[in-house]
Amino acid sequence: MTDDVYGTDLASVPRVDGGGDGRRDLVMTDRWNTPLGRPNGGYILAAMLGGLAEELEVTAPLVAAITYLAAPTNGPAVITCEPVRRGRRVQTGTATLHQGDRLIAQMTASYGERSGSSAELGAPPALPAPDSLPDPRHHGMPGGGIFDRVNYRLTGIPGFFRGDPTGDPTVELWQSRSDGRVADWSTLAFFCDSFAPPVLELGPDTAQNSMTIQLTVHFHRLPTTPWIATRLTTRHLVDGYHDEDCELWDEQGNLLAQSRQLALAV
C-alpha cells in the first residue's frame, strides 16, 4: 500500500490564531476507530506525542504517560502543549486533548538523546517469520478502523475471535504499518495499543471489551525493518480493573518499546 494515512491522520498543526501558545488542531478520523466506534487510545497517544515533540522541537521520546478522561469522538480536537523542563539531556512537557469543552486526555512525556551502556535480559516472542504466517483477517478476524491500519500475522486466530476463549490472556503476533513503512516513534506508541486486548481470552463472563484508563510507554530504539514482534499479556484482574503489558521487538531481537496500562473490563 502507498497511502499516507499515518502521515495525515497523526499530524496536528499549530493554530493559525494561536500566536505560539502551544495549541494545535487535530482531526480524528474514523480510520482509527475501535470496534466500539470511537478513536483508538493508541492513536490518540501517537498524535499527542508527535504534536508535543514538534512544540518542544525534540525528536526521540523516552517515556510517555497518558490518562484518558472522557470518550473521544470523530472530528476536530485541540492539542494544547506546554513545556515543563528543558534539561541538558531530558526535555519534558505536557499535552492535553480537548473536544469542545470536554477534556479527553492528558499526557506527560519526556524526550532525550540516548547514550551509555545497554544490557538486555529479556527475550522476544518465538514467532515464525511473518511471511510464513497467515493474515488473520482472512480467517475470521474483523477488519475496518484500526484493524486496517496494521498488517497482522499470528500463528493462530485468538480464541475470543473464534468464540472459544482459551483462558490464557496472552497474545503474540507480528505487526507492521499498513503502508509498509518502517515504524517511527509515534507508530511504536500506537502499536502498544493497536490489537484486541488479551483479557478477552478470559471469556465473555469476565470481559467482553476493555477501556483503557492509563497507559505508560517506555521507548528504547527505532526498528530498521517493518515487522515488529509483539507480546501482550494480562496477569491481574481485580474488581473489574486489569493490567495489560506490551513488548515490541524488532526482527533482530532488539527491544523497541514496552508499555503497561490499567483498563476497565466491561
C-alpha positions, 0 to 999 in steps of 0.5 A: 500500500502507498497511502499516507494515512499515518502521515495525515491522520497523526499530524496536528498543526499549530493554530493559525490564531494561536500566536505560539501558545502551544495549541494545535488542531487535530482531526480524528478520523474514523480510520482509527476507530475501535470496534466500539466506534470511537478513536483508538487510545493508541492513536490518540497517544501517537498524535499527542506525542508527535504534536508535543515533540514538534512544540518542544522541537525534540525528536526521540521520546523516552517515556510517555504517560497518558490518562484518558478522561472522557470518550473521544469522538470523530472530528476536530480536537485541540492539542494544547502543549506546554513545556515543563523542563528543558534539561541538558539531556531530558526535555519534558512537557505536557499535552492535553486533548480537548473536544469542545469543552470536554477534556479527553486526555492528558499526557506527560512525556519526556524526550532525550538523546540516548547514550551509555551502556545497554544490557538486555535480559529479556527475550522476544516472542518465538514467532515464525517469520511473518511471511510464513504466517497467515493474515488473520483477517482472512480467517475470521478476524474483523477488519475496518478502523484500526484493524486496517491500519496494521498488517497482522500475522499470528500463528493462530486466530485468538480464541475470543475471535473464534468464540472459544476463549482459551483462558490464557490472556496472552497474545503474540503476533507480528505487526507492521504499518499498513503502508509498509513503512518502517515504524517511527516513534509515534507508530511504536506508541500506537502499536502498544495499543493497536490489537484486541486486548488479551483479557478477552481470552478470559471469556465473555463472563469476565470481559467482553471489551476493555477501556483503557484508563492509563497507559505508560510507554517506555521507548528504547530504539527505532526498528530498521525493518517493518515487522515488529514482534509483539507480546501482550499479556494480562496477569491481574484482574481485580474488581473489574480493573486489569493490567495489560503489558506490551513488548515490541521487538524488532526482527533482530531481537532488539527491544523497541518499546514496552508499555503497561496500562490499567483498563476497565473490563466491561 
